[in-house]
């Protein structure tokens, strides 16, 4: 078990990945808060659930809860640098689903509700899954 924890939390990444992790974490947490709590102009679980049902993601409530939780709690994990690799993998899967179920048909650019933004968040998530939390993280302290 100790080796598993060390392999999940170990990181050689520096301050650059730390900055990327924190900014992405804030972004994910804010989007998750919109879905879960209706904060920052979001629709909350009921509104997001209805929308997800309308685009064929069923059951809508469960899908909204899953996406919102992945973004909010995954974002918080990125911000504090705790279990960053598992959180990044969950966030990457969430972005893949968003890209292919919502944005892909609209083309690349965000101005047309395209996948540009979700792709950037996917790339960050994949980078964090490979590199780990970087300096100034709980993971780094656990690994030591």
Secondary structure, DSSP 4 states (H G I P E B T S, - for coil): -HHHHHHHH-----HHHHHHHHHHHHHHHHHHHHHHH-GGG--HHHHHHHHHHHTT-SSHHHHHHHHHHHHHHHHHHHHHTSSHHHHHHHHHHHHHHHIIIIIGGG-S-GGGT-SHHHHHHHHHHHHHHHH-S-SSSHHHHHH-
